[in-house]
Amino acid sequence: MRKPFAVGARIVRSAVLAAAAAAAAALSTSAMATSPMLSVPKCAEHDDMVRILAKEYKEAPKALGLVGGQRVMQVFVSKQGTWTIVVTRTSGDTCIVAAGQNWEEVPMEVGQLDPRA
């Protein structure tokens, strides 16, 4: 009985990550235009980007997911509430797709998800 739930949870998680990536891509132009991150390069090598986000904004990795099996999407968050979403290609190039403020955790337990969803 656990197998269908596990598959359902994976589908829900994949759908959430896909929606987040789509939203980030759609909002990236406006988010970057109003963000104080204009001094941060939009793209850099992954290790460099992680260092920049840590040094300039005190952001650390909070979540990640695969995008199409060829890219990794990561969310970086600071204790002050700033956040950045980056996408890393297989080449190691990492680009900021969205950034903002007022990050808020929404507690959700996988056990509460409807497996039929």
Short mmCIF file of the C-alpha atoms (twelve columns), coordinates in Angstrom:
data_MODEL
# 
_entry.id   MODEL 
# 
loop_
_atom_site.group_PDB 
_atom_site.id 
_atom_site.type_symbol 
_atom_site.label_atom_id 
_atom_site.label_alt_id 
_atom_site.label_comp_id 
_atom_site.label_asym_id 
_atom_site.label_seq_id 
_atom_site.Cartn_x 
_atom_site.Cartn_y 
_atom_site.Cartn_z 
_atom_site.pdbx_PDB_model_num 
ATOM 1   C CA . MET A 1   0.000  0.000  0.000   1 
ATOM 2   C CA . ARG A 2   2.927  2.385  0.509   1 
ATOM 3   C CA . LYS A 3   4.064  2.157  -3.113  1 
ATOM 4   C CA . PRO A 4   1.123  4.042  -4.664  1 
ATOM 5   C CA . PHE A 5   1.506  6.756  -2.029  1 
ATOM 6   C CA . ALA A 6   5.218  7.060  -2.729  1 
ATOM 7   C CA . VAL A 7   4.527  7.403  -6.438  1 
ATOM 8   C CA . GLY A 8   1.787  9.962  -5.725  1 
ATOM 9   C CA . ALA A 9   4.099  11.959 -3.477  1 
ATOM 10  C CA . ARG A 10  6.791  11.945 -6.168  1 
ATOM 11  C CA . ILE A 11  4.284  13.158 -8.745  1 
ATOM 12  C CA . VAL A 12  3.124  15.954 -6.438  1 
ATOM 13  C CA . ARG A 13  6.731  16.929 -5.632  1 
ATOM 14  C CA . SER A 14  7.634  16.905 -9.348  1 
ATOM 15  C CA . ALA A 15  4.602  19.019 -10.164 1 
ATOM 16  C CA . VAL A 16  5.496  21.524 -7.435  1 
ATOM 17  C CA . LEU A 17  9.098  21.771 -8.628  1 
ATOM 18  C CA . ALA A 18  7.996  22.136 -12.253 1 
ATOM 19  C CA . ALA A 19  5.539  24.871 -11.289 1 
ATOM 20  C CA . ALA A 20  8.221  26.668 -9.264  1 
ATOM 21  C CA . ALA A 21  10.672 26.489 -12.164 1 
ATOM 22  C CA . ALA A 22  8.060  27.768 -14.622 1 
ATOM 23  C CA . ALA A 23  7.090  30.602 -12.294 1 
ATOM 24  C CA . ALA A 24  10.725 31.477 -11.730 1 
ATOM 25  C CA . ALA A 25  11.396 31.577 -15.449 1 
ATOM 26  C CA . ALA A 26  8.311  33.701 -16.089 1 
ATOM 27  C CA . LEU A 27  9.209  36.130 -13.316 1 
ATOM 28  C CA . SER A 28  12.951 36.245 -13.824 1 
ATOM 29  C CA . THR A 29  12.995 39.439 -15.889 1 
ATOM 30  C CA . SER A 30  10.832 41.464 -13.522 1 
ATOM 31  C CA . ALA A 31  12.418 39.996 -10.390 1 
ATOM 32  C CA . MET A 32  15.914 40.828 -11.569 1 
ATOM 33  C CA . ALA A 33  14.893 44.304 -12.703 1 
ATOM 34  C CA . THR A 34  13.698 45.277 -9.215  1 
ATOM 35  C CA . SER A 35  16.218 43.245 -7.222  1 
ATOM 36  C CA . PRO A 36  19.188 44.764 -5.395  1 
ATOM 37  C CA . MET A 37  21.171 41.837 -6.835  1 
ATOM 38  C CA . LEU A 38  22.072 43.769 -9.974  1 
ATOM 39  C CA . SER A 39  25.717 43.823 -8.848  1 
ATOM 40  C CA . VAL A 40  25.786 40.007 -8.770  1 
ATOM 41  C CA . PRO A 41  26.576 38.325 -12.091 1 
ATOM 42  C CA . LYS A 42  23.513 36.648 -13.559 1 
ATOM 43  C CA . CYS A 43  25.581 33.559 -14.486 1 
ATOM 44  C CA . ALA A 44  28.799 32.081 -13.091 1 
ATOM 45  C CA . GLU A 45  30.398 28.743 -12.357 1 
ATOM 46  C CA . HIS A 46  28.410 26.919 -9.670  1 
ATOM 47  C CA . ASP A 47  31.060 27.133 -6.933  1 
ATOM 48  C CA . ASP A 48  31.558 30.844 -7.639  1 
ATOM 49  C CA . MET A 49  27.822 31.516 -7.507  1 
ATOM 50  C CA . VAL A 50  27.485 29.668 -4.178  1 
ATOM 51  C CA . ARG A 51  30.346 31.758 -2.747  1 
ATOM 52  C CA . ILE A 52  28.842 35.021 -4.042  1 
ATOM 53  C CA . LEU A 53  25.393 34.282 -2.618  1 
ATOM 54  C CA . ALA A 54  26.913 33.292 0.728   1 
ATOM 55  C CA . LYS A 55  29.205 36.319 0.952   1 
ATOM 56  C CA . GLU A 56  26.934 39.053 -0.414  1 
ATOM 57  C CA . TYR A 57  23.536 37.879 0.877   1 
ATOM 58  C CA . LYS A 58  24.311 35.244 3.542   1 
ATOM 59  C CA . GLU A 59  22.208 32.793 1.534   1 
ATOM 60  C CA . ALA A 60  22.647 29.030 1.782   1 
ATOM 61  C CA . PRO A 61  21.070 26.168 -0.189  1 
ATOM 62  C CA . LYS A 62  17.586 25.316 1.091   1 
ATOM 63  C CA . ALA A 63  16.064 23.043 -1.582  1 
ATOM 64  C CA . LEU A 64  16.840 21.543 -4.965  1 
ATOM 65  C CA . GLY A 65  15.234 19.570 -7.734  1 
ATOM 66  C CA . LEU A 66  15.951 18.214 -11.183 1 
ATOM 67  C CA . VAL A 67  14.626 20.039 -14.219 1 
ATOM 68  C CA . GLY A 68  14.247 17.779 -17.234 1 
ATOM 69  C CA . GLY A 69  17.026 15.506 -16.032 1 
ATOM 70  C CA . GLN A 70  19.642 17.919 -17.392 1 
ATOM 71  C CA . ARG A 71  19.526 20.853 -14.995 1 
ATOM 72  C CA . VAL A 72  19.423 21.322 -11.245 1 
ATOM 73  C CA . MET A 73  17.276 24.051 -9.730  1 
ATOM 74  C CA . GLN A 74  18.338 25.283 -6.284  1 
ATOM 75  C CA . VAL A 75  16.734 27.676 -3.842  1 
ATOM 76  C CA . PHE A 76  19.098 29.675 -1.619  1 
ATOM 77  C CA . VAL A 77  17.695 31.430 1.461   1 
ATOM 78  C CA . SER A 78  19.061 33.736 4.156   1 
ATOM 79  C CA . LYS A 79  17.937 34.164 7.757   1 
ATOM 80  C CA . GLN A 80  16.990 37.727 6.812   1 
ATOM 81  C CA . GLY A 81  14.435 36.349 4.322   1 
ATOM 82  C CA . THR A 82  16.176 36.998 1.007   1 
ATOM 83  C CA . TRP A 83  16.032 34.175 -1.522  1 
ATOM 84  C CA . THR A 84  17.511 33.294 -4.902  1 
ATOM 85  C CA . ILE A 85  16.589 30.559 -7.369  1 
ATOM 86  C CA . VAL A 86  19.397 29.347 -9.620  1 
ATOM 87  C CA . VAL A 87  19.547 26.742 -12.357 1 
ATOM 88  C CA . THR A 88  22.758 24.822 -13.037 1 
ATOM 89  C CA . ARG A 89  23.444 23.175 -16.395 1 
ATOM 90  C CA . THR A 90  25.481 20.005 -16.832 1 
ATOM 91  C CA . SER A 91  28.410 22.225 -17.887 1 
ATOM 92  C CA . GLY A 92  28.467 23.741 -14.384 1 
ATOM 93  C CA . ASP A 93  27.202 27.134 -15.522 1 
ATOM 94  C CA . THR A 94  24.775 28.463 -12.931 1 
ATOM 95  C CA . CYS A 95  22.303 31.254 -13.672 1 
ATOM 96  C CA . ILE A 96  20.002 33.242 -11.413 1 
ATOM 97  C CA . VAL A 97  16.406 32.945 -12.618 1 
ATOM 98  C CA . ALA A 98  14.669 34.782 -9.755  1 
ATOM 99  C CA . ALA A 99  15.419 36.559 -6.498  1 
ATOM 100 C CA . GLY A 100 13.369 38.237 -3.841  1 
ATOM 101 C CA . GLN A 101 12.645 38.936 -0.212  1 
ATOM 102 C CA . ASN A 102 10.372 37.744 2.579   1 
ATOM 103 C CA . TRP A 103 11.002 33.998 2.232   1 
ATOM 104 C CA . GLU A 104 8.550  32.082 4.353   1 
ATOM 105 C CA . GLU A 105 8.568  28.414 5.267   1 
ATOM 106 C CA . VAL A 106 5.275  26.593 4.771   1 
ATOM 107 C CA . PRO A 107 5.316  23.439 6.879   1 
ATOM 108 C CA . MET A 108 3.822  20.473 5.089   1 
ATOM 109 C CA . GLU A 109 4.166  16.835 5.888   1 
ATOM 110 C CA . VAL A 110 4.188  14.400 3.005   1 
ATOM 111 C CA . GLY A 111 1.925  12.159 5.062   1 
ATOM 112 C CA . GLN A 112 -0.799 14.803 4.794   1 
ATOM 113 C CA . LEU A 113 -0.816 14.764 0.989   1 
ATOM 114 C CA . ASP A 114 -3.670 13.008 -0.756  1 
ATOM 115 C CA . PRO A 115 -2.085 10.114 -2.718  1 
ATOM 116 C CA . ARG A 116 -4.818 10.453 -5.368  1 
ATOM 117 C CA . ALA A 117 -3.873 14.058 -6.153  1 
# 
